[in-house]
Amino acid sequence: DNPEREASFYVRAFDLKEVRRSSSGSVFLSDGYINVALLKSKGEPAAKGLHHFGFQVENIDSTQERLRQIEPDIEIVPPHDSVTFAEYKLKDPDGNPFDISEKGWAV
C-alpha cells in the first residue's frame, strides 16, 4: 500500500537500487539480478502477491543489527532446530514475510 516506504526499507536493508518510479507511485528495485516491483494499490484492497521471498546474506548477526537500526520494532524469528539452512523469518513494514539465511536455499 506504500511503495515508497517499502522501497526505502529494501534499499537501506539490502542495498537494492531504485531502477525507476511510475507515474502511479509504483517503485522498481534491483540488485542487478533480481527485480522487485512494489506496486501502488489502485483503490481496491491490496492483492496478495508473493507468499514470501528470501535474501542470502553474508552475516546473520550484522544483518539483524542493520534491520533493527532501520526498523527498531522488527520481529526476527530464529529457525527451528529442524531447519538445516538456518533461515530467519521476518516481516517488512507492510507485513510482507521474507527470510534471511547465510547458507541459502536448495536450488
N, CA, C and O atoms as a GROMACS GRO file, in nm:
protein
  428
    1ASP      N    1   0.080  -0.120   0.000
    1ASP     CA    2   0.000   0.000   0.000
    1ASP      C    3   0.084   0.127   0.000
    1ASP      O    4   0.033   0.234  -0.030
    2ASN      N    5   0.213   0.116   0.033
    2ASN     CA    6   0.300   0.233   0.037
    2ASN      C    7   0.435   0.198  -0.026
    2ASN      O    8   0.533   0.173   0.045
    3PRO      N    9   0.441   0.195  -0.160
    3PRO     CA   10   0.564   0.153  -0.227
    3PRO      C   11   0.686   0.236  -0.190
    3PRO      O   12   0.797   0.181  -0.183
    4GLU      N   13   0.669   0.365  -0.166
    4GLU     CA   14   0.784   0.448  -0.132
    4GLU      C   15   0.845   0.405   0.001
    4GLU      O   16   0.968   0.397   0.013
    5ARG      N   17   0.762   0.378   0.101
    5ARG     CA   18   0.811   0.332   0.232
    5ARG      C   19   0.876   0.194   0.217
    5ARG      O   20   0.983   0.169   0.273
    6GLU      N   21   0.811   0.105   0.143
    6GLU     CA   22   0.867  -0.028   0.120
    6GLU      C   23   1.003  -0.018   0.050
    6GLU      O   24   1.099  -0.085   0.090
    7ALA      N   25   1.011   0.065  -0.052
    7ALA     CA   26   1.136   0.081  -0.127
    7ALA      C   27   1.247   0.132  -0.036
    7ALA      O   28   1.360   0.083  -0.040
    8SER      N   29   1.215   0.230   0.047
    8SER     CA   30   1.314   0.284   0.140
    8SER      C   31   1.368   0.174   0.231
    8SER      O   32   1.489   0.167   0.255
    9PHE      N   33   1.280   0.088   0.280
    9PHE     CA   34   1.322  -0.024   0.365
    9PHE      C   35   1.417  -0.117   0.291
    9PHE      O   36   1.525  -0.147   0.343
   10TYR      N   37   1.381  -0.164   0.171
   10TYR     CA   38   1.463  -0.261   0.099
   10TYR      C   39   1.594  -0.201   0.048
   10TYR      O   40   1.695  -0.271   0.041
   11VAL      N   41   1.593  -0.074   0.011
   11VAL     CA   42   1.717  -0.007  -0.031
   11VAL      C   43   1.815  -0.001   0.086
   11VAL      O   44   1.933  -0.031   0.069
   12ARG      N   45   1.766   0.039   0.203
   12ARG     CA   46   1.855   0.052   0.319
   12ARG      C   47   1.893  -0.084   0.377
   12ARG      O   48   2.006  -0.102   0.423
   13ALA      N   49   1.801  -0.179   0.376
   13ALA     CA   50   1.828  -0.309   0.439
   13ALA      C   51   1.917  -0.399   0.356
   13ALA      O   52   2.001  -0.471   0.410
   14PHE      N   53   1.900  -0.396   0.222
   14PHE     CA   54   1.971  -0.492   0.137
   14PHE      C   55   2.044  -0.429   0.019
   14PHE      O   56   2.081  -0.499  -0.076
   15ASP      N   57   2.064  -0.297   0.025
   15ASP     CA   58   2.138  -0.226  -0.080
   15ASP      C   59   2.078  -0.243  -0.219
   15ASP      O   60   2.151  -0.236  -0.319
   16LEU      N   61   1.947  -0.266  -0.228
   16LEU     CA   62   1.885  -0.268  -0.360
   16LEU      C   63   1.890  -0.127  -0.416
   16LEU      O   64   1.893  -0.030  -0.340
   17LYS      N   65   1.890  -0.116  -0.547
   17LYS     CA   66   1.895   0.014  -0.613
   17LYS      C   67   1.759   0.042  -0.677
   17LYS      O   68   1.695  -0.046  -0.733
   18GLU      N   69   1.718   0.167  -0.666
   18GLU     CA   70   1.594   0.206  -0.733
   18GLU      C   71   1.620   0.217  -0.882
   18GLU      O   72   1.711   0.288  -0.924
   19VAL      N   73   1.540   0.146  -0.961
   19VAL     CA   74   1.555   0.147  -1.106
   19VAL      C   75   1.468   0.256  -1.167
   19VAL      O   76   1.513   0.331  -1.254
   20ARG      N   77   1.344   0.265  -1.119
   20ARG     CA   78   1.255   0.371  -1.168
   20ARG      C   79   1.130   0.378  -1.081
   20ARG      O   80   1.105   0.291  -0.997
   21ARG      N   81   1.053   0.483  -1.103
   21ARG     CA   82   0.922   0.501  -1.040
   21ARG      C   83   0.822   0.526  -1.150
   21ARG      O   84   0.853   0.590  -1.251
   22SER      N   85   0.702   0.476  -1.132
   22SER     CA   86   0.597   0.501  -1.230
   22SER      C   87   0.516   0.624  -1.189
   22SER      O   88   0.523   0.668  -1.075
   23SER      N   89   0.441   0.677  -1.281
   23SER     CA   90   0.357   0.792  -1.251
   23SER      C   91   0.247   0.757  -1.151
   23SER      O   92   0.190   0.846  -1.087
   24SER      N   93   0.216   0.628  -1.138
   24SER     CA   94   0.112   0.584  -1.044
   24SER      C   95   0.165   0.568  -0.902
   24SER      O   96   0.087   0.545  -0.809
   25GLY      N   97   0.296   0.579  -0.882
   25GLY     CA   98   0.354   0.566  -0.748
   25GLY      C   99   0.425   0.434  -0.723
   25GLY      O  100   0.479   0.414  -0.614
   26SER      N  101   0.426   0.344  -0.819
   26SER     CA  102   0.499   0.218  -0.803
   26SER      C  103   0.649   0.244  -0.808
   26SER      O  104   0.695   0.337  -0.874
   27VAL      N  105   0.725   0.160  -0.736
   27VAL     CA  106   0.871   0.175  -0.730
   27VAL      C  107   0.932   0.042  -0.772
   27VAL      O  108   0.887  -0.065  -0.729
   28PHE      N  109   1.035   0.048  -0.855
   28PHE     CA  110   1.100  -0.072  -0.908
   28PHE      C  111   1.245  -0.074  -0.859
   28PHE      O  112   1.319   0.023  -0.876
   29LEU      N  113   1.284  -0.186  -0.797
   29LEU     CA  114   1.416  -0.202  -0.738
   29LEU      C  115   1.488  -0.320  -0.801
   29LEU      O  116   1.426  -0.408  -0.860
   30SER      N  117   1.622  -0.322  -0.788
   30SER     CA  118   1.700  -0.434  -0.838
   30SER      C  119   1.832  -0.443  -0.764
   30SER      O  120   1.885  -0.343  -0.714
   31ASP      N  121   1.885  -0.566  -0.757
   31ASP     CA  122   2.020  -0.586  -0.708
   31ASP      C  123   2.113  -0.619  -0.823
   31ASP      O  124   2.230  -0.654  -0.802
   32GLY      N  125   2.063  -0.609  -0.944
   32GLY     CA  126   2.140  -0.643  -1.063
   32GLY      C  127   2.106  -0.781  -1.117
   32GLY      O  128   2.139  -0.812  -1.232
   33TYR      N  129   2.039  -0.863  -1.036
   33TYR     CA  130   1.999  -0.997  -1.076
   33TYR      C  131   1.848  -1.016  -1.063
   33TYR      O  132   1.782  -1.070  -1.151
   34ILE      N  133   1.796  -0.970  -0.953
   34ILE     CA  134   1.654  -0.985  -0.923
   34ILE      C  135   1.590  -0.848  -0.921
   34ILE      O  136   1.644  -0.754  -0.863
   35ASN      N  137   1.475  -0.836  -0.983
   35ASN     CA  138   1.399  -0.712  -0.982
   35ASN      C  139   1.277  -0.729  -0.894
   35ASN      O  140   1.213  -0.834  -0.892
   36VAL      N  141   1.245  -0.623  -0.820
   36VAL     CA  142   1.130  -0.623  -0.731
   36VAL      C  143   1.042  -0.505  -0.770
   36VAL      O  144   1.087  -0.391  -0.774
   37ALA      N  145   0.915  -0.534  -0.799
   37ALA     CA  146   0.819  -0.428  -0.831
   37ALA      C  147   0.728  -0.410  -0.710
   37ALA      O  148   0.656  -0.501  -0.671
   38LEU      N  149   0.731  -0.291  -0.653
   38LEU     CA  150   0.645  -0.256  -0.540
   38LEU      C  151   0.533  -0.171  -0.598
   38LEU      O  152   0.551  -0.052  -0.624
   39LEU      N  153   0.418  -0.233  -0.619
   39LEU     CA  154   0.310  -0.170  -0.694
   39LEU      C  155   0.214  -0.094  -0.604
   39LEU      O  156   0.179  -0.139  -0.495
   40LYS      N  157   0.172   0.020  -0.652
   40LYS     CA  158   0.076   0.104  -0.580
   40LYS      C  159  -0.063   0.045  -0.599
   40LYS      O  160  -0.103   0.012  -0.711
   41SER      N  161  -0.136   0.033  -0.488
   41SER     CA  162  -0.274  -0.015  -0.493
   41SER      C  163  -0.360   0.084  -0.572
   41SER      O  164  -0.337   0.204  -0.566
   42LYS      N  165  -0.458   0.032  -0.644
   42LYS     CA  166  -0.544   0.117  -0.726
   42LYS      C  167  -0.679   0.142  -0.660
   42LYS      O  168  -0.780   0.152  -0.728
   43GLY      N  169  -0.681   0.152  -0.529
   43GLY     CA  170  -0.803   0.184  -0.458
   43GLY      C  171  -0.873   0.064  -0.398
   43GLY      O  172  -0.933   0.075  -0.291
   44GLU      N  173  -0.865  -0.050  -0.465
   44GLU     CA  174  -0.925  -0.170  -0.408
   44GLU      C  175  -0.831  -0.227  -0.303
   44GLU      O  176  -0.715  -0.187  -0.296
   45PRO      N  177  -0.878  -0.320  -0.222
   45PRO     CA  178  -0.789  -0.380  -0.123
   45PRO      C  179  -0.665  -0.437  -0.191
   45PRO      O  180  -0.672  -0.493  -0.300
   46ALA      N  181  -0.552  -0.421  -0.124
   46ALA     CA  182  -0.426  -0.470  -0.180
   46ALA      C  183  -0.435  -0.619  -0.208
   46ALA      O  184  -0.474  -0.697  -0.120
   47ALA      N  185  -0.399  -0.659  -0.329
   47ALA     CA  186  -0.398  -0.800  -0.366
   47ALA      C  187  -0.278  -0.868  -0.301
   47ALA      O  188  -0.173  -0.806  -0.282
   48LYS      N  189  -0.295  -0.994  -0.267
   48LYS     CA  190  -0.183  -1.070  -0.212
   48LYS      C  191  -0.089  -1.105  -0.326
   48LYS      O  192  -0.132  -1.150  -0.432
   49GLY      N  193   0.038  -1.086  -0.303
   49GLY     CA  194   0.138  -1.117  -0.405
   49GLY      C  195   0.213  -1.242  -0.368
   49GLY      O  196   0.153  -1.345  -0.338
   50LEU      N  197   0.344  -1.233  -0.369
   50LEU     CA  198   0.428  -1.345  -0.331
   50LEU      C  199   0.398  -1.386  -0.188
   50LEU      O  200   0.365  -1.303  -0.103
   51HIS      N  201   0.410  -1.514  -0.162
   51HIS     CA  202   0.392  -1.561  -0.025
   51HIS      C  203   0.505  -1.508   0.062
   51HIS      O  204   0.480  -1.454   0.170
   52HIS      N  205   0.627  -1.523   0.016
   52HIS     CA  206   0.744  -1.466   0.079
   52HIS      C  207   0.862  -1.484  -0.015
   52HIS      O  208   0.852  -1.553  -0.117
   53PHE      N  209   0.972  -1.423   0.019
   53PHE     CA  210   1.095  -1.440  -0.057
   53PHE      C  211   1.210  -1.434   0.040
   53PHE      O  212   1.191  -1.404   0.158
   54GLY      N  213   1.331  -1.463  -0.008
   54GLY     CA  214   1.444  -1.469   0.083
   54GLY      C  215   1.567  -1.399   0.030
   54GLY      O  216   1.585  -1.385  -0.091
   55PHE      N  217   1.650  -1.355   0.123
   55PHE     CA  218   1.780  -1.296   0.091
   55PHE      C  219   1.888  -1.383   0.153
   55PHE      O  220   1.880  -1.418   0.271
   56GLN      N  221   1.989  -1.418   0.074
   56GLN     CA  222   2.106  -1.483   0.129
   56GLN      C  223   2.202  -1.371   0.170
   56GLN      O  224   2.239  -1.287   0.088
   57VAL      N  225   2.243  -1.372   0.297
   57VAL     CA  226   2.327  -1.265   0.350
   57VAL      C  227   2.461  -1.322   0.393
   57VAL      O  228   2.473  -1.441   0.420
   58GLU      N  229   2.561  -1.236   0.400
   58GLU     CA  230   2.694  -1.282   0.440
   58GLU      C  231   2.703  -1.310   0.588
   58GLU      O  232   2.775  -1.402   0.630
   59ASN      N  233   2.632  -1.232   0.670
   59ASN     CA  234   2.642  -1.247   0.814
   59ASN      C  235   2.507  -1.219   0.879
   59ASN      O  236   2.456  -1.107   0.870
   60ILE      N  237   2.449  -1.320   0.943
   60ILE     CA  238   2.317  -1.307   1.006
   60ILE      C  239   2.319  -1.199   1.114
   60ILE      O  240   2.228  -1.117   1.120
   61ASP      N  241   2.421  -1.199   1.200
   61ASP     CA  242   2.425  -1.104   1.311
   61ASP      C  243   2.428  -0.960   1.263
   61ASP      O  244   2.352  -0.877   1.313
   62SER      N  245   2.515  -0.929   1.167
   62SER     CA  246   2.524  -0.791   1.120
   62SER      C  247   2.398  -0.751   1.042
   62SER      O  248   2.356  -0.635   1.046
   63THR      N  249   2.338  -0.847   0.972
   63THR     CA  250   2.213  -0.817   0.901
   63THR      C  251   2.101  -0.788   1.000
   63THR      O  252   2.022  -0.695   0.979
   64GLN      N  253   2.092  -0.867   1.107
   64GLN     CA  254   1.990  -0.841   1.208
   64GLN      C  255   2.011  -0.704   1.272
   64GLN      O  256   1.914  -0.630   1.294
   65GLU      N  257   2.134  -0.670   1.301
   65GLU     CA  258   2.164  -0.539   1.361
   65GLU      C  259   2.121  -0.426   1.266
   65GLU      O  260   2.061  -0.328   1.308
   66ARG      N  261   2.154  -0.442   1.138
   66ARG     CA  262   2.117  -0.341   1.039
   66ARG      C  263   1.966  -0.327   1.029
   66ARG      O  264   1.914  -0.215   1.024
   67LEU      N  265   1.895  -0.439   1.027
   67LEU     CA  266   1.750  -0.435   1.018
   67LEU      C  267   1.689  -0.367   1.141
   67LEU      O  268   1.592  -0.291   1.128
   68ARG      N  269   1.744  -0.393   1.258
   68ARG     CA  270   1.692  -0.331   1.381
   68ARG      C  271   1.721  -0.181   1.386
   68ARG      O  272   1.647  -0.105   1.448
   69GLN      N  273   1.829  -0.138   1.322
   69GLN     CA  274   1.856   0.006   1.314
   69GLN      C  275   1.754   0.075   1.223
   69GLN      O  276   1.713   0.188   1.249
   70ILE      N  277   1.714   0.006   1.118
   70ILE     CA  278   1.618   0.063   1.023
   70ILE      C  279   1.476   0.055   1.077
   70ILE      O  280   1.400   0.151   1.068
   71GLU      N  281   1.440  -0.060   1.133
   71GLU     CA  282   1.306  -0.086   1.188
   71GLU      C  283   1.322  -0.141   1.329
   71GLU      O  284   1.328  -0.262   1.347
   72PRO      N  285   1.330  -0.054   1.431
   72PRO     CA  286   1.357  -0.099   1.568
   72PRO      C  287   1.259  -0.204   1.621
   72PRO      O  288   1.295  -0.285   1.706
   73ASP      N  289   1.136  -0.203   1.572
   73ASP     CA  290   1.035  -0.298   1.622
   73ASP      C  291   1.025  -0.425   1.539
   73ASP      O  292   0.933  -0.505   1.559
   74ILE      N  293   1.117  -0.445   1.444
   74ILE     CA  294   1.107  -0.563   1.357
   74ILE      C  295   1.120  -0.691   1.440
   74ILE      O  296   1.205  -0.702   1.528
   75GLU      N  297   1.034  -0.786   1.409
   75GLU     CA  298   1.040  -0.916   1.477
   75GLU      C  299   1.123  -1.011   1.391
   75GLU      O  300   1.096  -1.029   1.272
   76ILE      N  301   1.223  -1.072   1.452
   76ILE     CA  302   1.310  -1.167   1.382
   76ILE      C  303   1.294  -1.301   1.453
   76ILE      O  304   1.333  -1.317   1.568
   77VAL      N  305   1.236  -1.398   1.381
   77VAL     CA  306   1.208  -1.529   1.438
   77VAL      C  307   1.319  -1.625   1.395
   77VAL      O  308   1.335  -1.650   1.276
   78PRO      N  309   1.397  -1.678   1.490
   78PRO     CA  310   1.506  -1.770   1.456
   78PRO      C  311   1.451  -1.902   1.404
   78PRO      O  312   1.335  -1.936   1.425
   79PRO      N  313   1.537  -1.976   1.336
   79PRO     CA  314   1.493  -2.104   1.278
   79PRO      C  315   1.466  -2.210   1.385
   79PRO      O  316   1.521  -2.206   1.495
   80HIS      N  317   1.382  -2.303   1.348
   80HIS     CA  318   1.361  -2.421   1.434
   80HIS      C  319   1.483  -2.511   1.422
   80HIS      O  320   1.558  -2.502   1.325
   81ASP      N  321   1.502  -2.597   1.519
   81ASP     CA  322   1.617  -2.690   1.517
   81ASP      C  323   1.617  -2.779   1.393
   81ASP      O  324   1.723  -2.823   1.349
   82SER      N  325   1.500  -2.805   1.337
   82SER     CA  326   1.491  -2.895   1.222
   82SER      C  327   1.525  -2.827   1.090
   82SER      O  328   1.533  -2.894   0.987
   83VAL      N  329   1.544  -2.695   1.089
   83VAL     CA  330   1.576  -2.622   0.966
   83VAL      C  331   1.725  -2.629   0.943
   83VAL      O  332   1.803  -2.579   1.024
   84THR      N  333   1.766  -2.690   0.834
   84THR     CA  334   1.909  -2.712   0.810
   84THR      C  335   1.980  -2.592   0.751
   84THR      O  336   2.103  -2.584   0.757
   85PHE      N  337   1.906  -2.497   0.693
   85PHE     CA  338   1.973  -2.386   0.627
   85PHE      C  339   1.958  -2.255   0.706
   85PHE      O  340   1.984  -2.148   0.652
   86ALA      N  341   1.915  -2.263   0.832
   86ALA     CA  342   1.913  -2.150   0.926
   86ALA      C  343   1.846  -2.027   0.870
   86ALA      O  344   1.905  -1.919   0.868
   87GLU      N  345   1.722  -2.042   0.826
   87GLU     CA  346   1.653  -1.924   0.777
   87GLU      C  347   1.577  -1.856   0.891
   87GLU      O  348   1.508  -1.921   0.969
   88TYR      N  349   1.592  -1.727   0.898
   88TYR     CA  350   1.523  -1.645   0.997
   88TYR      C  351   1.403  -1.581   0.930
   88TYR      O  352   1.413  -1.534   0.817
   89LYS      N  353   1.290  -1.579   0.998
   89LYS     CA  354   1.165  -1.526   0.944
   89LYS      C  355   1.145  -1.382   0.991
   89LYS      O  356   1.164  -1.351   1.109
   90LEU      N  357   1.107  -1.296   0.898
   90LEU     CA  358   1.082  -1.156   0.929
   90LEU      C  359   0.963  -1.106   0.849
   90LEU      O  360   0.911  -1.176   0.762
   91LYS      N  361   0.919  -0.984   0.880
   91LYS     CA  362   0.817  -0.916   0.801
   91LYS      C  363   0.862  -0.772   0.778
   91LYS      O  364   0.915  -0.707   0.868
   92ASP      N  365   0.838  -0.724   0.655
   92ASP     CA  366   0.873  -0.585   0.624
   92ASP      C  367   0.768  -0.491   0.684
   92ASP      O  368   0.673  -0.538   0.746
   93PRO      N  369   0.783  -0.359   0.667
   93PRO     CA  370   0.692  -0.265   0.732
   93PRO      C  371   0.544  -0.282   0.698
   93PRO      O  372   0.459  -0.243   0.777
   94ASP      N  373   0.513  -0.340   0.584
   94ASP     CA  374   0.373  -0.364   0.548
   94ASP      C  375   0.325  -0.504   0.585
   94ASP      O  376   0.213  -0.542   0.552
   95GLY      N  377   0.411  -0.582   0.652
   95GLY     CA  378   0.372  -0.715   0.696
   95GLY      C  379   0.399  -0.826   0.596
   95GLY      O  380   0.355  -0.939   0.617
   96ASN      N  381   0.472  -0.797   0.488
   96ASN     CA  382   0.506  -0.899   0.389
   96ASN      C  383   0.620  -0.986   0.444
   96ASN      O  384   0.724  -0.932   0.485
   97PRO      N  385   0.603  -1.118   0.445
   97PRO     CA  386   0.705  -1.204   0.502
   97PRO      C  387   0.826  -1.224   0.410
   97PRO      O  388   0.812  -1.234   0.288
   98PHE      N  389   0.944  -1.230   0.471
   98PHE     CA  390   1.064  -1.266   0.399
   98PHE      C  391   1.159  -1.338   0.493
   98PHE      O  392   1.142  -1.334   0.615
   99ASP      N  393   1.260  -1.404   0.437
   99ASP     CA  394   1.358  -1.482   0.512
   99ASP      C  395   1.497  -1.425   0.488
   99ASP      O  396   1.523  -1.361   0.385
  100ILE      N  397   1.586  -1.449   0.584
  100ILE     CA  398   1.728  -1.426   0.562
  100ILE      C  399   1.802  -1.553   0.604
  100ILE      O  400   1.762  -1.621   0.699
  101SER      N  401   1.910  -1.584   0.533
  101SER     CA  402   1.989  -1.703   0.560
  101SER      C  403   2.133  -1.680   0.515
  101SER      O  404   2.157  -1.614   0.414
  102GLU      N  405   2.228  -1.735   0.591
  102GLU     CA  406   2.368  -1.731   0.547
  102GLU      C  407   2.398  -1.841   0.446
  102GLU      O  408   2.481  -1.824   0.357
  103LYS      N  409   2.330  -1.952   0.459
  103LYS     CA  410   2.362  -2.069   0.376
  103LYS      C  411   2.280  -2.076   0.248
  103LYS      O  412   2.312  -2.156   0.160
  104GLY      N  413   2.178  -1.996   0.235
  104GLY     CA  414   2.098  -2.000   0.114
  104GLY      C  415   2.001  -2.118   0.115
  104GLY      O  416   1.980  -2.183   0.217
  105TRP      N  417   1.945  -2.143   0.002
  105TRP     CA  418   1.841  -2.244  -0.012
  105TRP      C  419   1.878  -2.340  -0.123
  105TRP      O  420   1.956  -2.306  -0.212
  106ALA      N  421   1.823  -2.458  -0.116
  106ALA     CA  422   1.848  -2.557  -0.220
  106ALA      C  423   1.791  -2.507  -0.351
  106ALA      O  424   1.678  -2.458  -0.355
  107VAL      N  425   1.868  -2.520  -0.459
  107VAL     CA  426   1.821  -2.479  -0.592
  107VAL      C  427   1.834  -2.593  -0.688
  107VAL      O  428   1.800  -2.579  -0.806
   0.00000   0.00000   0.00000
